[in-house]
Amino acid sequence: MKAICVIVFRVGVISDNKYLSQEGIMTKTPGYKDAIEEIDRIVEEIENETVDVDVLANKVKRATFLIKLCKEKLKTTDTEVKKSLKIFDEEKQ
């Protein structure tokens, strides 16, 4: 199970998270860098086997959210860069 969880997390920490209230309610969306750092912390906890089984499901849910967020940010950035390059190329001609 450990290996499966690590694979999922590579592709947050619910306590001490500046984006969640004490009740676990999202207060704002983290940026890409913060999301990656949180995923890394979760992975480290799983690799070190310090995740309590009672919170593992919440960490998996949080990591899944963060992974989706990062993918969306990367896709948006890629689209914007391609759009800018296209405009630049059109201006050169």
GIUR-V435160 format. One record per pair of residues at least 6 apart in sequence whose C-alpha atoms are under 8 Angstrom apart, sorted by sequence separation. I is the first residue (numbers start at 0). J is the second residue. If there is no record, write none. Layout:
# GIUR-V435160
I|J ; I|J
This chain:
# GIUR-V435160
13|19 ; 19|25 ; 20|26 ; 44|50 ; 14|21 ; 18|25 ; 19|26 ; 18|26 ; 19|27 ; 18|27 ; 13|23 ; 18|28 ; 18|29 ; 41|58 ; 41|62 ; 11|34 ; 38|62 ; 12|37 ; 11|37 ; 12|38 ; 11|38 ; 38|65 ; 12|40 ; 38|66 ; 9|38 ; 11|40 ; 12|41 ; 8|38 ; 9|39 ; 11|41 ; 35|65 ; 8|39 ; 34|65 ; 34|66 ; 8|41 ; 9|42 ; 8|42 ; 34|68 ; 35|69 ; 34|69 ; 5|42 ; 31|68 ; 31|69 ; 5|45 ; 4|45 ; 5|46 ; 31|72 ; 1|45 ; 13|57 ; 1|46 ; 13|58 ; 12|58 ; 11|58 ; 13|61 ; 12|61 ; 11|61 ; 8|59 ; 11|62 ; 8|62 ; 11|65 ; 4|59 ; 8|63 ; 7|63 ; 10|66 ; 8|66
